[in-house]
Amino acid sequence: MASERLQKILAQAGIASRRAAERYIKEGRVKVNGAVVSTLGSKADPAVDRIAVDGHGVLEAQAKVYIAMHKPKNVVTTVSDPEGRTTVMDVLGMSRAVGPRQHEGEMPRVYPVGRLDFDAEGLLMLTNDGELAHALLHPRHHVPKTYVVKIKGKVDPKAIERLKAGVRLRQEDGSRSPPTAPASASIVRESPANTWLELVIVEGRHHQVKKMCEAVGHRVIRLIRTDFGGITLEPLAAGAWRFLTNAEIRRLQSWVGKAAAPERAPKAHRPVDRQRRPR
Ligand code: URA
């Protein structure tokens, strides 16, 4: 998620002009996560950090908006990109929401919930509910994410068992990470050249799915997220987006203890036959 200068965040939230926001900061009236920040140029991430002016939460007054997008590949999961690549914000601005509106009037600024790699596709949530976004990404809450991946070659049943049990991932410095948490892994489809696997993981380590597959000797050539905490990618086409329903918002909140669990709460390890099939 992107950090931005505090005065920009305050201005975008309609709290004050940039100049007035700078004054508020210098006067010690702005807090980030409970601590006064009085240095101009300090940054924060509105999707994660709690930002307050004179004790009032900056983003709390805004209507909360929850969006599910089908991120196409070759789109970067940031609000802006110094290299000029298409961002998920560009995708959001290119089309109207599919289905019923959740929000009337001007759309508040939203931020991606976690990230998908530039070459990855599938379900990406966006919201201005920083608290929920932060909680959903916290490893403590074990929110299940389902990925369907295309892999070169045949996958040995032993590799599937290792993916399920947990594997140690290659790290930047060449060492191996602690094992990944138990996951669900199964073969969706095989051809002589490739295999489609479905993985359900409850963590969100950097490039986790690619690195898990690499740890068992396979390179991922396509990666699609099909489900995030019970919110499904279907029926969105690539580049399309929609507002979540109230029931879906409650479902997400239930993962982090902010709403009662829905009657039919999504299971962490859903049977493969209920998942989206790659074409
Ligand atoms: N795992 C990956 O390797 N990439 C993603 O984009 C998401 C999960």
Residues whose N, C-alpha, C, O or C-beta is under 5 A from the ligand:
A	BS01	URA	R115 L116 D117 A120 H207 Q208 V209 K210 K211
